Amino acid sequence: MKILARNLRSGRGEADIVALDGGTVVFAEVKTWSAYGIEELRYGINREKQRRIIETAKYFLLSHREYKCMAVRFDVVFIGPQGITHLVSAFTERV
């Protein structure tokens, strides 16, 4: 993956990493928890947090028209007591 942006902020939220993975723009949330396991991730990245990341993705795509026709994916990188886990397509925009 090629990193396009780190700690991207918009008026509605933020994304920790924006990357290009072939023909896909990836918006990744990095979550570090030393005391909790990956099974507790739903509390740290709830629907509201997902919505804010999605809104930030929309902001990025409007600001960077060169990526507007590419696929979009939302990943989570979990850093916990058992190591690093990359959850590809961890969530999607709900209609």
C-alpha positions in Angstrom: 0.0 0.0 0.0 1.0 3.6 -0.7 0.2 6.0 2.1 -1.6 9.1 0.8 -2.3 10.8 4.2 -2.0 10.3 7.9 -4.3 11.7 10.6 -6.6 13.2 8.0 -9.1 15.5 9.7 -12.3 17.0 8.3 -15.0 19.0 10.0 -16.9 15.8 10.7 -14.3 13.3 11.7 -10.9 11.9 11.1 -9.1 8.9 9.5 -5.8 7.6 10.8 -4.5 6.4 7.5 -5.5 6.9 3.9 -3.7 4.6 1.5 -3.8 3.3 -2.0 -4.0 -0.4 -2.4 -3.9 -1.0 -6.2 -7.2 0.5 -7.5 -8.7 0.9 -4.0 -8.5 3.9 -1.7 -8.3 2.5 1.9 -9.4 4.5 4.9 -7.9 2.8 8.0 -8.6 3.3 11.7 -5.8 2.3 14.0 -6.9 1.1 17.4 -4.4 0.4 20.2 -5.7 -1.3 23.3 -3.4 -2.9 25.8 -6.0 -4.3 28.1 -8.7 -5.5 25.7 -8.8 -8.1 23.0 -10.0 -7.8 19.5 -13.5 -9.1 20.5 -14.1 -5.8 22.3 -13.3 -3.8 19.1 -17.0 -3.1 18.5 -17.0 -0.8 21.5 -14.1 1.3 20.2 -15.3 1.5 16.6 -19.0 1.8 17.0 -21.5 3.0 14.4 -20.9 6.7 15.3 -17.1 6.3 14.9 -17.7 4.5 11.6 -20.0 7.3 10.4 -17.3 9.9 11.2 -14.7 8.0 9.2 -17.0 7.6 6.3 -17.8 11.4 6.3 -14.0 12.0 6.3 -13.6 9.7 3.4 -16.2 11.6 1.5 -14.4 14.8 2.3 -11.1 13.4 1.1 -12.6 12.1 -2.2 -14.2 15.5 -2.9 -10.9 17.2 -2.3 -8.9 14.7 -4.4 -10.8 14.1 -7.6 -8.1 11.9 -9.0 -9.4 9.1 -6.7 -13.2 9.6 -7.3 -13.7 6.6 -9.6 -11.8 4.1 -7.5 -13.2 1.6 -5.1 -13.2 2.5 -1.4 -12.5 0.3 1.5 -12.6 0.8 5.3 -10.1 -1.2 7.3 -9.2 -1.5 11.0 -5.7 -2.1 12.3 -5.9 -3.4 15.8 -2.8 -3.3 18.0 -3.5 -5.3 21.2 -1.9 -7.7 23.7 -1.7 -10.5 21.1 0.0 -8.4 18.4 -1.2 -6.6 15.3 -4.3 -7.6 13.3 -5.3 -6.0 10.0 -9.1 -6.3 9.4 -9.7 -5.7 5.7 -13.1 -4.3 4.9 -14.0 -4.1 8.6 -17.1 -2.1 7.9 -19.0 -0.5 5.0 -21.3 2.5 4.6 -24.8 1.5 5.4 -27.6 2.8 3.3 
